[in-house]
Amino acid sequence: MADTTRPGNKRRAARGGSGAKLTQEQNKESGFRASQQLSDNLQSILVDLLELQLQGKQAHWNVVGTNFRDTHRQLDDIIDAARTLSDVIAERMRALHALPDGRSDTIAQTTTLPEFPQGEIDTTETIDLVTERLESVIATTREVHDAVDEEDPTSADILHDVLEQLEQFAWMVSAENRTPAKKK
């Protein structure tokens, strides 16, 4: 069955339906189970981290200008962190019997990150764009933190790591375009 929602799209729908279902063996699993709210909150961070990773690669491939090499390398660090953190979030979801969804359509439809521009982008603009995206993921994480902490402090500990790493990146990346404050 072809997906006809977009002209020229010849993609087929996933076999067995559009969503994963629990197997008989999985239905026998016991232990703490995430509520729908906890699952949704973790999913919101997951898609933002996955999108950050994708946009980071887009920036990495297309950045040009002064301090290219440093910016290019710093983007690699952000991409690696987003990849690792998204995996930790997704695996935590599975440990709580929730189903992470990292499909490209889901990411595109649910991320809070604005679309990244196409083509070559000057290092100065890249710094601002990447800082904005880091701050967007940070905002999503902070937005859901208290609800996650209330239901599952262990998952909240993971969010602390997300915040620590991304806030440090946001500071370091944004510092590239800052000038020192004038002394009074």
C-alpha positions, 0 to 999 in steps of 0.5 A: 500500500503506497503512502499517497499523502504527498505527491510522488511519494512511493513509500509503502506503509510498514508491514503489520501496521504503523506502530509496534505492538507488544509480543506475547513475551513482552506482555509477560514482562513485569516491573515498573511501567511508564505511564502514558505521560512519562512515555510521552515526555521521554518521547518528546526529548528523544525526538528533539535529540534525534533532530539535533543530531540530524541538524548537527550533521547538516551544519557540519557538512555545510559550515564555511568561513572563519574558524571552520575547523573548530566549528566543524569539530565542535559540531562532531562533539554535539552530534556524538552527545545527541546520539548517545543521549538519545540512545540512553533515553530510548533504552530507558523507555524500553526498560519502562515498557514504553515504545520509543519512536525514532522514525523520520516522519515522527521526528519531523512531525513532533520536534520542537526544533526549527527547520535548519537552512539548506546550503552553505552557512557561515560559521557565525550564523551556524553558531547562532543556529546551533545555539538556538537548537541546543536551547530548544532541546534544553527547554523541552527537557526542562519543560518535562523534567518535574513531571518525569521526576515526580513519576520516575526519579531514575529517568529524571537523573538521565534528564540531568545528564542531558541538561548538563551536557547540552547547557555546557555545549550551548555556553561553549558554542554561543561563546564563539560569537560573544564579545566581552562585556564592557567593564564599568 
